[in-house]
């Protein structure tokens, strides 16, 4: 009777699984990892009035140096309106890319599986507010057959109290989970990230619609409004989707990156307003948050806005918006990150994405429509760099202003089918 | 039996570039107890027809309602270590754990449904069923196929299961994302597992959670 099981056990001992990770910052449930050369970079782009059609759009750039159209825009799919295009994420089977609008509260689903060079808009989800009461779909984090959507705000008062909505891959609402407001929780939301082997889900916190849609110069002069930023992270039991602990992480903790090394039990984040790196780790049975580093001069408010961890968990890229710098931290000891490199990569920089092998780094320019700089400082671009471990060397650039595409924000990679 | 399983140990091919191999999913936590959490309905299991091991055409509903069902799509000549072999091994481990709980075992079933009807005929599925003592043990384990690709397609679409036929080095393979579906007695998908998520202890707790709902 046990013979089949014994044989299967032997087979499994010989076989192994793909690493539970994606090219460094996607959901660990996303399949078909691109560990070699990416062919395309998809850029979720916020429309600008009088720039082309003025609509939000998914711009696709050829990114393989062997391609004839390397560094060129190969397609652009407009979504019919302008609604603060921001972040996006693949479904677990990597066939579709979900992208959100922070002001129109819409979710756009693009087919990137059939032909990644020419994504097709296949579905627009418009019932997030109606179904969940949440506003501002930010993080799209795949779990099997579903998408977790970390949101920023709510439809009731447009403040920062919000939660996580769950949709199935067909675009149907499944459930909602409020970020806790008790036990020290402020209820604010931003990023979502899961460590499957620990059954641990972390959420971070930013600010609500009333703040992120205000002009930045006006906002920072409003003392009351500046109090309405998230100061917490929450540890969740992912299986049960229940919060288990609220961690104090002041200053708007944004992107969360788990170490991708199997069995590791820590994640890192950057607090935007305080310019601090925070480590979240399990000590014994308790999850704790520790301030472990400083990014630039916090007094100058460099505004760290995105981080990207290396596949081995030993390095971290940090983009700071205000000074336009891309910084590299040695994370060999995550308790004491050390900055080892910096370079001005633009007059304003926001997102940063790296290839799995760490040899290529992409930087985009736009933060939010009303937070981007003005005049000549309002560069809009995607810049690709090669990284040899010591120096970022420009590879190509697409000028999103010159090509009248819009404000370049989040980037995701895809590859041609093998 | 050896003929049936030998196909599983051919060199693995995978669509992912440079897909390195590591150990099976690590479970470094104690899962929440069965019944201490809820699993919201994700989607309905699709309607359609399947072919059982005896070659009879039957409604899929007979295999996804009335009991808590753990269903995976497989193809018997799959060579992707992170695909069908893992799914089959996991179902076998879940069955072994459930067999220690006669009440739960009596209210559950396992289903492996082929997405390669050309190769996986009822005869082939019957061989697998015999190997794994399909109906002879509790919970029962059904090895199903379909009459044609046109009969299979709406089932794949309905479950949201991707599958693409590719040719590599002269070998035909079906690229797919490993998904295992947990379906309640009313035919609603309540959990979906993938390679990073296939932890037998957790799956058994999920089955017990749904079984308790039905009582």
Interface residues (C-beta under 8 A of the other chain):
Chain A: X1 X3 X4 X5 X7 X8 X9 X11 X12 X14 X15 X16 X17 X18 X19 X20 X28 X29 X31 X32 X33 X34 X35 X36 X37 X92 X93 X95 X113 X143 X144 X145 X146 X166 X168 X169 X170 X172 X174 X175 X196 X197 X198 X199 X200 X237 X239 X240 X241 X242 X262 X263 X265 X415 X417 X418
Chain B: X1 X5 X8 X9 X12 X14 X15 X16 X17 X18 X19 X20 X21 X22 X23 X24 X25 X26 X27 X28 X29 X31 X32 X36 X37 X40 X41 X42 X43 X81 X82 X85 X86 X88 X89 X92 X93 X96 X131 X132 X133 X137 X160 X162 X166 X168 X177 X179 X181 X189 X192 X193 X194 X195 X196 X197 X202
